[in-house]
Amino acid sequence: MDLVSGQNEKLKYPKSIWFIVLNELCERFTYYGMRTVLVLYLTTILKFNGEDSTIIYHSFVFLAYFMPLPGAILADSYWGKFKTIMYLSAVYALGNIVLTGSSMADMFSLDVQKIIALLGLFLISVGTGGIKPCVFTFGGDQFRLPEQEKQLLHYTTKFTFAINVGALFSTFLTPELRQSVHCLGRDTCFPLAFGVPAVLMLTAIVIFVSGKNMYVKKKPEHNVIGRTFGCIFYALRTKMTSRIPCQSHWLENAKGVYTETEISDTRTALDVISVFVAYPVFWSLYEQQGSRWTLQAMLMNGRVDFLDWTIKPDQMQTLVPLFGLTFLVLFDVALYPLLAKVGIRKPLQKLTLSGVLAVIAFVIAAILQFNIFGDTAEIPSGQGRLNIYNGFDCKVFVRSRTLHVQDHIGSLEMINVTHTVLSRDDVLITLEFEPECPFVPEKYEFDTTVMIIEGEENSYHLVNLNPNTITLNHVGIGDSLVKEKFGNPNLRILIDYTFDFNDNITLTSADQNSFISYPLSRFRGMNFNAVKVGKYNLVSNGKKLNISPVDIIPATFYTLTLQRNGDKMDVRLFTENEGNYIHILWQLPQYVCMIIADVIFVVTTLEFAFTEAPINIKSFVSAISLLTTALGNLLVVIISTIAIKNQAHEYLLYSGLMLADTLLLAYFSMVYRSKTTDETNAMAHSENKKEEITVFD
């Protein structure tokens, strides 16, 4: 006994572990840093719309969580863990370099840049997914068990800490690099935001390879994952092709090719995996923090005046590792004991609680989206709407017996009329100018027609067509005031004959750090165009006009009128269906709910899979568990392809799916039992060893 104790004392903590932990820290910085700014890169630089950006983002994450399966097979059966990590890390780093290059490739067309970026994302997903099941277990191989069990536990803590520190710093830093630095003539610097993670990935490889001579490298053994899948498929094929199939469980058809232990373990594993069908829906909600919630944050005000700093939309993702670390510590001390007191002890009960919190998170997101979009004035059935903008610096009287209107339009103002659709679209109206109206003949009036079309809003601009002609100009086509799914504000500019759309007049961002500018030519045709949220100055021939900045907020339709009345320029901004510019910290409640749900979900699923899975095929169960994350992202891709028009309604759809999924988890928690049996273990000096056996009622 003393000899054994002396041997245990000589087993020092492996120095090679530090290379693995530092490698993981750098790799996680790379992954989360790149992923944090990805959606904004797709939308702002590559000009994908919100729907396509979401599809690309979640397809990337899908592949990143699908690749652990082939990665584990390569490590277990062919290359071994060290070579698998080294080779696929090289692919990973190459992908980061390609993605960084795509953000700098201005000499190519936009389509070519898109292809380069997608190639980079493919390589990154193959690399990060392929090494995911290998790095931690390779670290575990450095310990001699059971002698170093406590040291292995310390390694687990260090490894988890490295993951969260890498994620925390990268999710805060890369948005700052993206927005606070200007490069390549843009007000952003995605080459730097992608370049720093690329350098960290190269650093990770150098660190990992530096420990090459210190590592314990186990040779590839038989492929557990491949054998388990083989057992399943062989049993199914035999059952379908055999004339006399086995009368007991269908897996018994694999007898003769696979051992009794393999068949028994596979059967138990399938019972465990049957619970996994409830996992993908949760992951479909959780993963949208980097896509849909970031797009929502783009419509919100991140300014923190007392810090003279602006929270970037993608920077909200910093809350995930920050709160995740905090809650992970607090829950062990406070939450789990409290849940035990109210009867929530079983893993599946905790998963049900996670589901409830996820439902609440997306209901909050939907409510916030409704608030951002504000009210939408709907045209009643059977009616049409008429807008007349007065381009003159005087009152204009409007009369129409047909429309039952006798009113006036104020100087440089507008009037709005809603009326029942008549048998004819054209309606006669009379316009009369007040006597003091400059540049207009005294007591001038004229008759003209306007259109009232069911369900449409038609706008007219009263202006001088030339110095001698006054006209009521129909603006573009019938206005479609349906707000875009992603809440972009829309603007149109109306001008009189003294302007031309080729004039050197621009709307330029009032933010000195922004290069956003919209030339007058963009609004040719006087139809609505999507613009970015912000304050803008009107600049003519390089000089800022002495007028208040134009304040553009989300989910709002704007009409800007420009006209010259004598020596002065008159500018007016009109709003319709106004949205709300809410502070970005209103996202905090949904993030808190989702992060709490995630912490409980991740810890509990790991516990559940580890305790329930047969010891010989835990790697198979872990691989399937990772696949549920991939399937969750695939679900987002499918729903995004459907293209639901209202984002708030889409959030509610996910809430409904998660509610149904939570009910399924609640059902599992009632019918799923773990029976404890005692086995006598002679090797453990007759100590009782508890083994969880999984059955369904």
C-alpha positions in Angstrom: 0.0 0.0 0.0 2.9 2.4 0.9 4.5 1.5 -2.5 1.4 2.5 -4.3 1.1 5.8 -2.4 4.7 6.6 -3.2 4.0 5.9 -6.9 1.0 8.2 -6.8 3.0 11.0 -5.3 5.5 10.8 -8.1 2.8 11.4 -10.8 3.2 15.1 -11.4 0.7 17.3 -13.2 1.5 16.9 -16.9 3.2 20.0 -18.3 1.7 19.2 -21.7 -1.7 20.2 -20.5 -0.8 23.9 -20.6 -0.2 23.7 -24.3 -3.6 22.1 -24.8 -5.4 24.6 -22.6 -3.8 27.6 -24.3 -4.5 26.1 -27.7 -8.2 25.8 -26.7 -8.3 29.4 -25.4 -6.9 30.8 -28.7 -9.1 28.5 -30.8 -12.3 29.6 -28.9 -11.3 33.2 -29.3 -11.0 32.6 -33.1 -14.3 30.8 -33.4 -16.5 33.1 -31.3 -14.8 36.2 -32.5 -15.4 35.4 -36.1 -18.9 34.2 -35.5 -19.9 37.3 -33.5 -19.4 39.7 -36.4 -20.4 37.2 -39.2 -24.0 38.2 -39.7 -23.2 41.9 -39.9 -20.5 41.1 -42.5 -22.9 39.2 -44.6 -25.5 41.9 -44.5 -23.5 45.1 -44.6 -20.5 44.1 -46.8 -21.6 41.2 -48.9 -25.2 42.7 -49.2 -27.1 39.5 -48.3 -30.5 40.3 -47.0 -31.5 39.3 -43.4 -33.1 36.1 -44.5 -30.1 34.8 -46.6 -27.6 35.9 -43.9 -29.5 33.9 -41.3 -29.6 30.9 -43.6 -25.8 31.1 -44.3 -25.0 31.7 -40.6 -27.0 28.7 -39.4 -25.8 26.5 -42.3 -22.2 27.3 -41.1 -23.0 26.4 -37.5 -24.9 23.2 -38.7 -21.8 22.0 -40.5 -19.6 22.9 -37.5 -21.7 20.7 -35.2 -22.0 17.9 -37.8 -18.3 17.5 -38.4 -17.5 16.2 -34.8 -18.9 12.9 -36.0 -16.4 12.3 -38.8 -13.7 14.1 -36.8 -14.2 11.5 -34.0 -14.0 8.6 -36.5 -10.8 10.0 -38.0 -9.2 10.3 -34.5 -10.4 6.9 -33.2 -9.7 4.8 -36.3 -7.1 6.4 -38.6 -5.0 9.4 -37.6 -5.2 9.5 -33.9 -6.1 12.6 -31.9 -2.8 14.5 -32.3 -2.7 14.3 -36.1 -6.4 14.9 -36.4 -6.1 18.1 -34.3 -3.0 19.2 -36.2 -4.3 18.6 -39.7 -7.8 20.0 -39.2 -6.5 23.0 -37.3 -4.5 23.8 -40.5 -7.7 23.6 -42.5 -9.3 25.8 -39.8 -6.6 28.4 -40.1 -6.7 28.4 -43.9 -10.4 29.1 -43.7 -9.8 32.1 -41.4 -7.2 33.4 -43.9 -9.6 33.0 -46.8 -12.5 34.7 -44.9 -10.2 37.6 -44.0 -9.1 37.8 -47.6 -12.7 38.0 -48.8 -13.2 41.1 -46.6 -10.2 42.7 -48.4 -10.9 41.6 -51.9 -12.4 44.9 -53.2 -10.8 44.3 -56.6 -13.2 41.5 -57.3 -16.9 41.7 -58.0 -19.3 41.3 -55.1 -20.3 37.8 -56.4 -16.7 36.7 -56.3 -16.3 38.1 -52.8 -19.3 36.1 -51.7 -17.9 32.8 -53.2 -14.5 33.4 -51.4 -16.3 34.1 -48.1 -18.5 31.0 -48.3 -15.4 28.9 -49.1 -13.7 30.3 -46.0 -16.7 29.5 -43.9 -16.8 26.0 -45.2 -13.2 25.4 -44.3 -13.7 26.9 -40.9 -16.7 24.7 -40.1 -14.8 21.6 -41.2 -11.8 22.5 -39.1 -13.6 23.7 -35.9 -16.1 20.8 -36.0 -13.5 18.2 -36.8 -11.3 19.1 -33.8 -14.2 19.6 -31.4 -14.4 16.0 -30.0 -10.6 15.6 -30.0 -9.0 18.4 -28.0 -10.5 17.8 -24.6 -10.1 14.0 -24.8 -6.5 14.4 -26.0 -5.9 16.3 -22.8 -7.5 13.5 -20.8 -5.1 11.1 -22.4 -2.2 12.9 -20.7 -3.3 11.6 -17.3 -2.9 8.1 -15.8 -6.2 6.9 -14.4 -7.4 6.2 -11.8 -4.3 7.6 -10.1 -4.7 11.1 -11.4 -8.5 11.5 -11.2 -8.2 14.7 -9.1 -5.7 16.2 -11.5 -8.0 15.4 -14.3 -10.8 17.3 -12.6 -8.5 20.3 -12.3 -7.8 20.0 -16.0 -11.5 20.0 -16.8 -11.9 23.2 -14.8 -9.0 24.9 -16.6 -10.3 23.7 -20.0 -13.8 25.1 -19.3 -12.3 28.4 -18.0 -10.2 28.7 -21.2 -13.3 28.3 -23.4 -15.3 30.9 -21.6 -12.4 33.4 -21.3 -11.7 33.1 -25.1 -15.4 33.6 -25.9 -15.7 36.5 -23.4 -12.8 38.5 -24.8 -13.5 37.8 -28.4 -17.2 38.6 -28.4 -16.4 42.0 -26.9 -13.2 42.8 -28.8 -14.1 41.9 -32.4 -17.2 44.1 -32.6 -14.9 47.0 -31.4 -12.3 46.2 -34.1 -15.1 46.0 -36.7 -16.7 49.4 -35.8 -14.1 51.6 -34.1 -11.4 51.1 -36.7 -11.7 52.4 -40.3 -10.0 50.7 -43.2 -10.2 50.3 -47.0 -12.2 53.5 -47.2 -15.0 52.1 -45.1 -16.4 53.1 -41.8 -15.8 49.5 -40.6 -12.8 47.2 -40.6 -13.9 43.6 -41.1 -10.4 42.6 -42.3 -9.2 43.5 -38.8 -12.2 41.8 -37.1 -11.5 38.6 -39.0 -7.7 39.0 -39.1 -7.1 39.0 -35.4 -9.0 35.7 -34.9 -7.0 34.3 -37.8 -3.7 35.3 -36.1 -5.0 33.7 -32.9 -5.7 30.4 -34.8 -2.2 30.4 -36.2 -1.0 31.0 -32.7 -3.1 28.1 -31.4 -1.4 25.8 -33.9 2.1 27.0 -32.9 1.3 26.4 -29.2 -0.2 23.0 -29.9 2.7 21.8 -32.0 5.3 23.2 -29.5 4.2 20.5 -27.0 4.6 17.7 -29.5 7.5 15.9 -27.7 5.7 16.1 -24.3 2.3 14.5 -25.4 1.1 11.1 -24.6 -0.1 9.9 -28.0 -2.4 6.9 -28.0 -2.6 4.9 -31.2 -6.0 4.7 -32.9 -8.1 1.7 -31.7 -11.3 0.2 -33.0 -13.9 2.8 -34.0 -16.6 2.7 -31.3 -18.8 5.1 -33.3 -18.4 3.2 -36.5 -19.1 -0.2 -34.8 -22.2 1.2 -33.1 -23.6 2.6 -36.3 -22.7 -0.7 -38.0 -24.6 -2.7 -35.5 -27.7 -0.5 -36.0 -27.6 -0.7 -39.8 -26.7 -4.3 -39.9 -29.6 -5.2 -37.6 -32.0 -3.1 -39.7 -30.8 -4.6 -43.0 -31.1 -8.2 -41.6 -34.6 -7.6 -40.2 -35.8 -6.3 -43.6 -34.1 -8.9 -45.8 -34.2 -12.0 -43.6 -37.2 -14.3 -44.2 -37.1 -15.4 -40.5 -36.3 -12.3 -38.5 -35.4 -12.5 -34.9 -38.4 -12.7 -32.6 -37.0 -10.5 -29.8 -35.6 -7.0 -30.0 -34.7 -6.0 -33.6 -31.1 -5.3 -32.6 -30.8 -9.1 -31.9 -30.6 -9.5 -35.7 -26.9 -8.3 -35.4 -25.9 -11.4 -33.5 -23.1 -13.3 -35.1 -21.4 -10.2 -36.5 -21.5 -8.1 -33.3 -20.9 -9.2 -29.8 -23.6 -9.5 -27.1 -22.0 -6.5 -25.3 -22.1 -4.3 -28.4 -25.8 -5.2 -29.0 -26.7 -4.6 -25.4 -24.9 -1.3 -25.2 -26.4 -0.1 -28.5 -29.9 -1.0 -27.3 -29.3 1.0 -24.1 -27.8 3.9 -26.0 -30.8 4.1 -28.3 -33.1 4.4 -25.3 -31.0 7.3 -24.1 -30.9 8.9 -27.6 -34.7 8.7 -27.9 -34.8 11.6 -25.4 -32.5 13.6 -27.6 -35.4 14.2 -30.1 -36.4 17.1 -27.8 -33.0 18.8 -28.0 -32.8 20.3 -31.5 -35.7 22.7 -30.9 -33.9 24.2 -27.9 -30.7 24.6 -29.9 -32.7 26.3 -32.7 -33.7 29.0 -30.2 -30.4 29.3 -28.5 -28.3 29.7 -31.6 -30.3 32.7 -32.8 -28.5 35.0 -30.4 -25.9 35.4 -33.1 -28.3 35.9 -36.0 -31.9 37.1 -35.5 -31.2 38.7 -32.1 -28.2 40.5 -33.6 -30.3 41.8 -36.5 -32.9 43.0 -33.9 -30.1 44.8 -32.1 -29.2 46.7 -35.3 -32.6 48.5 -34.9 -31.8 49.6 -31.4 -30.0 52.5 -29.7 -26.8 51.4 -28.1 -25.6 54.8 -26.9 -24.4 55.0 -23.3 -23.9 58.7 -22.8 -22.2 58.6 -19.4 -19.5 56.4 -20.8 -19.4 58.2 -24.2 -19.5 54.8 -25.8 -21.9 52.9 -28.0 -22.8 49.2 -27.5 -22.5 47.5 -30.8 -25.3 45.2 -32.0 -23.1 42.2 -32.1 -21.5 43.0 -28.8 -24.6 42.0 -26.9 -23.4 38.4 -27.4 -20.7 39.2 -24.8 -23.5 38.6 -22.3 -23.5 34.9 -23.1 -20.0 33.9 -21.8 -20.1 36.7 -19.1 -23.4 35.6 -17.6 -22.7 32.0 -18.4 -19.6 31.9 -16.2 -21.5 33.8 -13.4 -24.5 31.6 -13.5 -22.5 28.4 -13.7 -20.9 29.2 -10.3 -24.1 30.6 -8.7 -26.3 27.7 -9.7 -24.2 25.1 -7.9 -24.4 27.1 -4.7 -27.9 28.5 -4.8 -30.2 27.4 -7.7 -29.9 23.7 -7.8 -30.4 23.2 -4.0 -33.4 25.5 -4.3 -34.8 23.4 -7.1 -34.2 20.3 -5.1 -36.3 21.7 -2.3 -39.3 22.2 -4.6 -39.0 18.7 -6.1 -37.0 19.5 -9.3 -34.2 16.9 -9.0 -34.2 14.7 -12.1 -32.3 15.8 -15.2 -35.4 15.7 -17.4 -37.2 18.0 -14.9 -34.4 20.5 -15.2 -34.5 20.3 -19.0 -38.2 21.0 -18.8 -37.4 24.2 -16.8 -34.9 25.2 -19.4 -37.6 24.8 -22.0 -40.0 27.1 -20.1 -37.3 29.8 -19.8 -36.5 29.5 -23.6 -40.2 30.0 -24.3 -40.3 33.1 -22.1 -37.1 34.5 -23.8 -38.6 34.3 -27.3 -42.0 35.7 -26.1 -40.0 38.7 -24.7 -38.1 39.0 -28.1 -41.4 39.1 -29.9 -42.9 41.8 -27.6 -39.7 43.8 -28.1 -40.0 43.4 -31.9 -43.6 44.6 -31.8 -42.5 47.6 -29.8 -39.7 48.5 -32.3 -42.1 48.2 -35.2 -44.7 50.4 -33.5 -48.2 50.8 -35.0 -49.1 50.3 -38.6 -52.1 52.3 -39.9 -54.1 49.9 -41.9 -56.5 51.0 -44.7 -60.0 49.7 -44.0 -61.5 47.3 -46.5 -63.2 49.0 -49.4 -61.3 52.2 -48.9 -58.2 54.0 -50.3 -56.0 56.7 -49.0 -54.8 60.0 -50.5 -51.8 62.1 -49.4 -51.2 65.6 -50.8 -47.9 67.4 -50.1 -47.9 71.2 -50.4 -44.7 72.4 -52.0 -45.6 76.1 -51.6 -44.9 78.5 -48.8 -48.5 79.4 -48.4 -51.9 77.8 -47.6 -53.7 75.9 -50.3 -57.5 75.1 -50.1 -58.8 71.8 -51.2 -62.3 71.1 -52.3 -64.0 68.0 -53.5 -67.7 67.2 -53.5 -67.0 63.6 -54.3 -64.6 63.1 -51.4 -66.7 65.4 -49.1 -63.5 67.4 -48.4 -63.3 71.1 -47.8 -60.1 71.8 -46.0 -56.7 73.6 -46.4 -53.1 72.4 -46.5 -50.8 74.5 -44.4 -47.6 76.0 -45.8 -45.2 73.2 -46.8 -47.5 70.7 -45.0 -49.6 67.8 -46.1 -53.1 66.5 -45.9 -54.3 62.9 -45.6 -57.7 61.7 -46.8 -59.2 58.2 -46.4 -62.4 57.6 -48.5 -64.6 54.8 -49.7 -63.6 53.6 -53.2 -65.9 54.9 -55.9 -67.1 53.4 -59.2 -64.3 55.4 -60.9 -60.7 55.6 -59.7 -60.3 59.3 -60.9 -61.8 61.8 -58.5 -62.1 65.5 -59.3 -60.7 68.0 -56.8 -60.1 71.8 -56.8 -57.0 73.5 -55.4 -57.1 77.2 -54.6 -54.1 79.3 -53.4 -54.4 82.0 -50.7 -54.1 85.6 -52.1 -50.7 86.3 -50.4 -49.1 83.2 -51.9 -45.7 84.3 -53.5 -44.8 83.3 -57.0 -48.4 82.3 -57.7 -51.0 84.4 -59.7 -53.5 86.1 -57.3 -56.6 84.0 -56.5 -55.2 81.2 -58.6 -57.1 77.9 -58.6 -57.2 74.9 -60.8 -59.1 71.6 -61.1 -57.4 68.2 -61.4 -58.0 64.5 -60.6 -56.6 62.1 -58.1 -56.9 58.4 -57.6 -58.6 56.5 -54.8 -57.8 52.8 -55.1 -58.9 50.1 -52.6 -56.1 49.1 -50.2 -53.6 51.6 -51.6 -52.1 54.9 -50.5 -51.5 57.3 -53.4 -49.4 60.4 -52.9 -49.3 63.7 -54.8 -46.9 66.6 -54.7 -48.1 70.1 -55.4 -45.2 71.9 -57.1 -44.1 74.1 -60.0 -43.4 72.0 -63.0 -41.6 75.0 -64.5 -41.7 78.7 -63.7 -45.1 79.1 -65.4 -46.8 75.8 -64.6 -48.2 74.5 -61.4 -49.1 70.8 -61.2 -50.3 68.1 -58.8 -47.6 65.5 -59.5 -48.4 61.8 -58.8 -45.6 60.4 -56.8 -44.2 57.2 -58.2 -46.7 54.3 -57.9 -49.2 53.4 -55.2 -47.4 53.4 -51.8 -46.9 50.0 -50.2 -46.4 50.8 -46.5 -45.8 47.3 -45.4 -42.8 47.3 -43.0 -39.8 45.2 -43.9 -39.3 42.1 -41.8 -36.0 43.3 -40.5 -37.4 46.8 -39.7 -35.3 49.0 -42.0 -36.6 52.5 -42.3 -37.7 53.7 -45.8 -37.2 57.2 -47.2 -38.3 59.0 -50.4 -37.4 62.5 -51.5 -39.8 64.8 -53.4 -38.3 67.8 -55.4 -39.6 70.6 -57.6 -38.3 71.7 -61.0 -35.5 73.8 -59.4 -33.7 70.5 -58.5 -32.4 67.6 -60.5 -31.7 64.2 -59.2 -28.2 64.5 -60.6 -27.5 67.5 -58.4 -24.7 67.2 -55.9 -27.0 66.9 -52.9 -26.5 64.1 -50.3 -27.8 62.9 -47.0 -24.6 62.3 -45.0 -24.4 60.6 -41.6 -24.0 63.1 -38.7 -21.8 60.6 -37.0 -18.2 61.5 -37.7 -17.2 57.9 -37.4 -19.7 56.8 -40.1 -19.2 57.1 -43.9 -22.8 56.5 -44.8 -24.0 58.8 -47.5 -27.1 58.7 -49.8 -26.9 60.8 -53.0 -30.1 62.5 -54.4 -29.8 60.2 -57.4 -30.6 57.2 -55.3 -34.2 58.5 -54.9 -34.9 59.0 -58.6 -38.5 58.0 -59.3 -39.5 59.3 -55.8 -40.2 55.8 -54.5 -39.3 54.6 -51.0 -35.8 53.3 -50.5 -34.4 51.4 -47.5 -31.9 53.4 -45.5 -29.9 52.9 -42.3 -31.0 54.1 -38.9 -29.2 57.3 -37.8 -29.0 61.1 -37.9 -28.2 62.7 -41.3 -27.2 66.1 -42.5 -28.3 67.5 -45.8 -25.2 68.5 -47.8 -25.3 70.6 -51.0 -22.1 70.9 -53.1 -20.0 69.8 -50.1 -21.5 72.3 -47.7 -23.8 71.3 -44.8 -27.2 73.1 -45.0 -28.2 75.1 -41.9 -31.1 72.9 -40.9 -31.6 70.4 -38.1 -30.3 66.8 -38.8 -32.8 64.4 -40.3 -33.4 61.7 -37.6 -34.2 58.3 -39.1 -35.5 55.6 -36.7 -36.4 52.0 -37.4 -39.6 50.7 -39.0 -40.7 54.1 -40.2 -41.6 55.6 -43.6 -40.2 59.1 -44.3 -41.0 61.6 -47.0 -38.5 64.4 -47.4 -39.6 67.4 -49.5 -37.1 69.8 -51.1 -38.2 73.0 -52.9 -36.9 76.5 -53.5 -39.2 79.4 -52.8 -37.3 82.4 -54.1 -33.8 82.6 -52.5 -34.5 80.1 -49.7 -34.6 76.3 -49.7 -37.4 74.7 -47.8 -37.0 71.3 -46.3 -39.6 69.2 -44.6 -39.6 65.7 -43.2 -42.9 63.8 -42.9 -43.3 60.4 -41.1 -45.9 57.6 -41.5 -46.3 54.4 -39.5 -43.6 55.5 -37.1 -41.6 52.9 -35.2 -39.6 53.2 -32.0 -35.9 53.6 -31.3 -35.6 51.5 -28.1 -32.4 51.2 -26.1 -30.4 48.0 -26.8 -30.4 47.1 -23.1 -34.0 46.2 -23.4 -32.7 43.0 -24.9 -31.2 42.1 -21.6 -34.3 40.2 -20.2 -34.4 37.9 -23.2 -30.7 37.2 -23.0 -30.8 36.5 -19.3 -33.7 34.0 -19.7 -31.9 32.3 -22.6 -28.6 32.1 -20.9 -30.1 30.7 -17.7 -31.9 28.2 -19.8 -28.6 27.3 -21.6 -26.6 26.9 -18.5 -29.1 24.5 -17.0 -29.6 22.7 -20.3 -25.9 22.2 -21.1 -24.9 21.0 -17.7 -28.0 18.7 -17.4 -27.6 17.2 -20.9 -23.9 16.4 -20.2 -24.9 14.8 -16.9 -27.7 12.9 -18.4 -25.7 11.6 -21.3 -22.7 10.6 -19.1 -24.7 8.8 -16.4 -27.2 7.1 -18.7 -24.9 6.0 -21.6 -23.1 2.6 -21.4 -19.5 3.1 -20.5 -18.2 1.5 -23.7 -20.0 3.8 -26.1 -20.1 7.2 -24.4 -18.3 8.7 -27.4 -21.2 7.6 -29.6 -23.8 9.1 -27.4 -21.7 12.4 -27.1 -21.4 12.6 -30.9 -25.2 12.2 -31.3 -25.7 14.8 -28.6 -23.6 17.3 -30.7 -25.6 16.4 -33.8 -28.7 17.7 -32.1 -27.1 21.1 -32.1 -26.6 20.7 -35.9 -30.2 19.7 -36.3 -31.3 22.7 -34.4 -29.5 25.0 -36.8 -30.9 23.1 -39.7 -34.4 23.8 -38.3 -33.6 27.6 -38.3 -32.5 27.2 -42.0 -35.8 25.5 -42.9 -37.9 28.1 -41.2 -35.9 31.0 -42.6 -36.4 29.5 -46.1 -40.2 29.7 -45.5 -39.6 33.5 -45.1 -42.3 34.5 -42.6 -43.0 38.2 -43.3 -43.2 39.4 -39.7 -40.2 38.8 -37.5 -42.3 39.0 -34.3 -44.6 36.3 -35.6 -41.5 34.2 -36.3 -40.3 34.6 -32.7 -43.8 33.5 -31.6 -43.6 30.5 -33.9 -40.3 29.4 -32.2 -42.0 30.0 -28.8 -44.8 27.7 -29.8 -42.4 25.0 -31.0 -40.4 25.3 -27.8 -43.6 25.1 -25.8 -44.6 21.9 -27.5 -41.0 20.6 -27.0 -41.2 21.5 -23.3 -44.4 19.5 -23.0 -42.5 16.6 -24.6 -39.7 17.0 -22.1 -42.3 17.1 -19.3 -43.8 13.8 -20.6 -40.3 12.2 -20.7 -39.7 13.3 -17.1 -42.8 11.4 -16.0 -42.4 8.2 -18.1 -38.6 7.9 -18.1 -37.2 6.0 -15.1 -33.7 5.3 -13.9 -33.6 2.2 -11.8 -30.6 1.7 -9.4 -29.2 -1.7 -9.0 -26.3 -2.9 -6.9 -23.6 -5.0 -8.3 -20.9 -6.7 -6.3 -17.5 -5.7 -7.6 -14.7 -7.9 -6.3 -12.1 -5.6 -7.8 -13.6 -2.8 -5.6 -13.5 -5.0 -2.4 -17.2 -5.8 -2.5 -18.3 -2.1 -2.5 -21.7 -1.4 -4.0 -21.4 0.3 -7.4 -24.6 2.0 -8.6 -25.4 1.7 -12.2 -28.2 3.6 -14.0 -30.4 1.4 -16.1 -32.7 3.2 -18.5 -36.2 2.0 -19.3 -39.4 3.4 -20.7 -42.8 2.7 -19.2 
